[in-house]
Amino acid sequence: MKEISTEKLIEYAHLVLENPFWIPELETMKNYQRLHDDHDGTFDGKIIVTIDPMGDIHIGTDRTRWLRFRNSDGGGLSLKVRNALMILALAIKLDNEKFPIEELQEE
């Protein structure tokens, strides 16, 4: 795979976040699930994403504890999920900057 600079990847992330899109290979009302990296053999702790027929995205877990998706240096097995979650974090940051919700602001 061709190496891409971090700066270029960040530019692409912003491009993806600022342009609405639909990924045709995804189905509505299907639970896309992924087990986190620290389940220690229990197979407990999944992140779940569902897209409804209106295109709204629902995210949850099968429990309330934090789930960890490690980077490649930390033995991660879900590197694409980790990268997507980093884009999600950036999207939250950018939306919070543009449309702040006072109750959610960190102290």
Buried (B, 14 or more C-beta within 10 A) or exposed (E): EEEEEEEEEEEEBBEEBEEEEEEEEEEEEEEBEBBBBBEEEEEBBBBEBBBEEEEEEEEEBEEEEEBBBBEEEEEBEBEEBBBBBBBBEBBEEEEEEEEEEEEEEEE
